[in-house]
């Protein structure tokens, strides 16, 4: 557990049944670096990361984690995270929750990348202004749920591969932009969007290629 500002954490973990809780409170804290990401690998993990403050960063590879739960919570402004789930192995029956309250926060999330990666649920709860999420799902059976509240938020997602992708989005606010691309015509792709907004832009493409 780390407190205050300017704290740097570097983690490399392998094993089953990990329970990990990290709280960073303050500004300019980091977990991992671009050239030295935090890495977590193992089944049945429970990981809870909280960053409270501004301009914090979190860069991690969640390499393999069947039946695991990851929660990343951000309170503050201008925080940045880049996370890869299932980077080198299966993440079946796992769950990732991203919760942000604040402005100008950015998340880049990749679910898959390994040929063995299957399943997994992803939930985004975003409250604030000018937040951005870019998500790529490269595995079988992506199930994503988003709750977005605030103005000028940008959500971009790409779901590739075969077999039953699903997105449920609830959007409230003004001038938000949501882009959904689902590149599979052989299986069932679901996009369920409930929007209460003004001056928003929603673009949904469901196609085999060229999205």
C-alpha positions as CSV (number, residue, x, y, z in Angstrom):
1,X,0.0,0.0,0.0
2,X,1.4,3.4,-1.0
3,X,0.3,6.9,0.1
4,X,0.9,10.5,-0.9
5,X,2.4,11.7,-4.2
6,X,5.4,10.7,-6.4
7,X,5.2,7.1,-5.4
8,X,6.4,4.5,-8.0
9,X,5.4,0.8,-7.8
10,X,6.7,-2.0,-10.0
11,X,5.1,-5.4,-9.6
12,X,5.8,-8.8,-11.2
13,X,3.6,-11.5,-9.8
14,X,2.9,-15.1,-10.8
15,X,0.7,-17.6,-8.9
16,X,-2.8,-18.7,-8.0
17,X,-5.2,-17.1,-5.5
18,X,-3.5,-13.7,-5.2
19,X,-5.3,-11.0,-3.2
20,X,-3.8,-7.6,-4.0
21,X,-5.0,-4.1,-2.8
22,X,-3.1,-0.9,-3.6
23,X,-4.2,2.6,-2.6
24,X,-2.3,5.6,-3.9
25,X,-3.4,8.9,-2.6
26,X,-2.0,12.1,-4.0
27,X,-0.7,13.3,-7.4
28,X,1.8,12.0,-9.9
29,X,1.9,8.4,-8.5
30,X,2.7,5.6,-10.9
31,X,2.2,1.8,-11.1
32,X,4.4,0.5,-13.8
33,X,6.1,2.4,-16.7
34,X,5.8,2.2,-20.5
35,X,9.0,0.2,-20.7
36,X,8.5,-1.7,-17.4
37,X,4.8,-2.6,-16.9
38,X,3.4,-4.1,-13.8
39,X,2.6,-7.8,-14.6
40,X,0.1,-10.1,-12.9
41,X,-0.4,-13.7,-13.9
42,X,-2.4,-16.5,-12.2
43,X,-5.9,-17.9,-11.7
44,X,-8.4,-16.8,-9.1
45,X,-6.8,-13.4,-8.5
46,X,-8.6,-10.6,-6.7
47,X,-6.9,-7.2,-7.5
48,X,-8.2,-3.8,-6.3
49,X,-6.3,-0.7,-7.4
50,X,-7.4,2.8,-6.1
51,X,-5.8,6.0,-7.2
52,X,-7.1,9.2,-5.6
53,X,-5.6,12.4,-7.0
54,X,-4.5,13.9,-10.2
55,X,-2.0,12.9,-13.0
56,X,-1.5,9.4,-11.7
57,X,-0.6,6.6,-14.2
58,X,-1.2,2.8,-14.2
59,X,0.4,0.6,-16.8
60,X,-0.1,-3.1,-16.4
61,X,-0.3,-6.4,-18.3
62,X,-2.8,-8.8,-16.8
63,X,-1.2,-11.8,-18.5
64,X,-3.4,-14.7,-17.6
65,X,-6.1,-14.9,-15.0
66,X,-9.0,-17.4,-15.2
67,X,-11.8,-16.7,-12.8
68,X,-10.2,-13.5,-11.6
69,X,-11.5,-10.1,-10.5
70,X,-9.8,-6.8,-11.3
71,X,-11.1,-3.4,-10.1
72,X,-9.4,-0.2,-11.0
73,X,-10.9,2.9,-9.4
74,X,-9.9,6.5,-10.1
75,X,-11.0,9.7,-8.4
76,X,-9.4,12.9,-9.7
77,X,-8.4,14.5,-13.0
78,X,-6.0,13.8,-15.8
79,X,-5.2,10.2,-14.7
80,X,-4.0,7.7,-17.4
81,X,-4.1,3.9,-17.5
82,X,-3.1,1.3,-20.1
83,X,-4.1,-2.2,-19.3
84,X,-3.9,-5.5,-21.3
85,X,-6.0,-8.4,-20.0
86,X,-5.2,-11.9,-21.3
87,X,-2.0,-10.6,-22.9
88,X,-0.4,-14.1,-23.0
89,X,-3.2,-16.5,-21.8
90,X,-6.8,-17.2,-21.0
91,X,-9.0,-14.9,-19.0
92,X,-12.1,-16.9,-19.1
93,X,-14.8,-16.2,-16.4
94,X,-12.9,-13.1,-15.3
95,X,-14.3,-9.6,-14.6
96,X,-12.7,-6.2,-15.0
97,X,-14.4,-3.1,-13.4
98,X,-13.2,0.5,-14.2
99,X,-14.7,3.3,-12.1
100,X,-13.7,6.9,-12.6
101,X,-15.0,10.1,-11.0
102,X,-13.4,13.2,-12.4
103,X,-12.3,14.9,-15.6
104,X,-9.9,14.2,-18.5
105,X,-9.1,10.7,-17.3
106,X,-8.0,8.2,-20.0
107,X,-8.2,4.4,-20.1
108,X,-6.8,2.2,-22.9
109,X,-8.0,-1.4,-22.4
110,X,-7.2,-4.5,-24.5
111,X,-9.0,-7.7,-23.8
112,X,-7.3,-10.6,-25.5
113,X,-4.3,-10.5,-27.8
114,X,-3.5,-14.2,-27.0
115,X,-5.0,-16.9,-29.1
116,X,-6.2,-18.8,-26.0
117,X,-8.0,-15.8,-24.4
118,X,-11.7,-16.4,-24.1
119,X,-14.6,-14.8,-22.3
120,X,-14.4,-12.2,-19.6
121,X,-16.8,-9.3,-18.6
122,X,-15.9,-5.6,-18.6
123,X,-17.8,-2.9,-16.8
124,X,-17.1,0.9,-17.1
125,X,-18.7,3.4,-14.8
126,X,-17.6,6.9,-15.8
127,X,-18.7,10.2,-14.2
128,X,-17.3,13.5,-15.2
129,X,-16.2,15.5,-18.3
130,X,-13.8,14.9,-21.1
131,X,-13.0,11.3,-20.1
132,X,-11.8,8.9,-22.8
133,X,-11.9,5.1,-23.0
134,X,-10.5,3.1,-25.9
135,X,-11.3,-0.6,-25.7
136,X,-10.3,-3.5,-27.9
137,X,-11.8,-7.0,-27.4
138,X,-10.0,-9.8,-29.3
139,X,-11.5,-12.8,-27.6
140,X,-14.6,-15.0,-27.8
141,X,-17.7,-13.8,-25.9
142,X,-16.9,-10.2,-24.9
143,X,-19.6,-8.9,-22.6
144,X,-19.2,-5.2,-21.8
145,X,-21.5,-2.8,-19.8
146,X,-21.0,0.9,-19.7
147,X,-22.6,3.6,-17.5
148,X,-21.4,7.0,-18.7
149,X,-22.6,10.3,-17.0
150,X,-21.2,13.7,-17.9
151,X,-20.3,15.8,-20.9
152,X,-17.8,15.4,-23.8
153,X,-16.8,11.9,-22.9
154,X,-15.4,9.7,-25.8
155,X,-15.8,5.9,-25.8
156,X,-14.3,3.9,-28.7
157,X,-14.4,0.1,-28.8
158,X,-13.5,-2.6,-31.3
159,X,-14.7,-6.2,-30.9
160,X,-13.0,-8.7,-33.2
161,X,-13.1,-12.5,-33.7
162,X,-16.1,-14.9,-33.8
163,X,-18.7,-15.7,-31.3
164,X,-21.2,-13.6,-29.5
165,X,-20.1,-10.1,-28.5
166,X,-22.3,-7.9,-26.4
167,X,-22.3,-4.2,-25.3
168,X,-24.9,-2.5,-23.1
169,X,-24.4,1.2,-22.7
170,X,-26.3,3.8,-20.7
171,X,-25.3,7.3,-21.6
172,X,-26.3,10.6,-19.9
173,X,-24.9,14.0,-20.7
174,X,-24.1,16.3,-23.6
175,X,-21.7,16.2,-26.6
176,X,-20.5,12.6,-25.9
177,X,-19.1,10.4,-28.7
178,X,-19.6,6.6,-28.7
179,X,-18.1,4.5,-31.5
180,X,-18.8,0.7,-31.6
181,X,-17.2,-1.6,-34.2
182,X,-18.1,-5.3,-34.1
183,X,-16.4,-7.2,-36.9
184,X,-18.1,-10.6,-37.0
185,X,-21.1,-11.6,-39.2
186,X,-21.0,-15.4,-38.3
187,X,-22.3,-15.0,-34.8
188,X,-24.5,-12.8,-32.6
189,X,-23.4,-9.2,-32.0
190,X,-25.5,-7.2,-29.6
191,X,-25.3,-3.4,-29.0
192,X,-28.0,-2.1,-26.6
193,X,-27.7,1.7,-26.1
194,X,-29.9,3.8,-23.9
195,X,-29.1,7.5,-24.4
196,X,-30.4,10.6,-22.6
197,X,-28.2,13.3,-24.1
198,X,-28.0,16.3,-26.4
199,X,-25.5,17.0,-29.2
200,X,-24.1,13.5,-28.9
201,X,-22.6,11.3,-31.6
202,X,-23.2,7.5,-31.7
203,X,-21.8,5.4,-34.5
204,X,-22.3,1.6,-34.6
205,X,-20.8,-0.6,-37.3
206,X,-21.5,-4.3,-37.4
207,X,-19.6,-5.8,-40.3
208,X,-17.1,-8.5,-41.4
209,X,-14.5,-6.0,-42.3
210,X,-13.9,-2.4,-43.1
211,X,-15.5,-1.0,-39.9
